[in-house]
Amino acid sequence: METETIEKKIEGLKKFEYKIQGLGGWLVVVQIIIYLNLVLMPIGLLALMSDTMQEQIEYIKLAFPEYMWFIWLGTIFSIIMIVVFIWALICMYRKKKIFPKLMIAIFIATFAVDFLEPIAIIALMDTTGDMEIWKDTIRSGFYCAIFIPYFLKSKRVKNTFVN
């Protein structure tokens, strides 16, 4: 009689499954990454307008006019990424189903740009480059290695982003 009661309680507990959800855990780190990008990217764009950078850009215009597309491409990518990060933030707080896919796309796009940029610099400037120019690529690869599997496998992510 007592074992039947215990078995019924165990069955009842099995039915009650705690679902990990919400914007806690590793999603806090993702939020920090988004906010940091939303602060640092505009600062980087504003730095392009500084007198020192304007002098360097003028020098590039005169000495290497064929490389100006590179500066414009970086600026346009930064502006697009600011808009995408704002969209990601909105999707995250509304717990939209698209958010994990959007973040995976952001990490892959950032890695691709960070990978192609040093290659372009090496090719355009006819230099071998040093490890310093690969720093952003290594950082982006590290983020991809951690967060892409997290967004694909995490129970918290699957339970949180359902709208």
Sequence and secondary structure as in RCSB ss.txt:
>XXXX:A:sequence
METETIEKKIEGLKKFEYKIQGLGGWLVVVQIIIYLNLVLMPIGLLALMSDTMQEQIEYIKLAFPEYMWFIWLGT
IFSIIMIVVFIWALICMYRKKKIFPKLMIAIFIATFAVDFLEPIAIIALMDTTGDMEIWKDTIRSGFYCAIFIPY
FLKSKRVKNTFVN
>XXXX:A:secstr
 HHHHHHHHHHHHHH      SS TTHHHHHHHHHHHHHHHHHHHHHHTSHHHHHHHHHHHHH GGGHHHHHHHH
HHHHHHHHHHHHHHHHHHTT TTHHHHHHHHHHHHHHHHHHHHHHHHHHHT    GGGGHHHHHHHHHHHHHHHH
HHH HHHHHH   
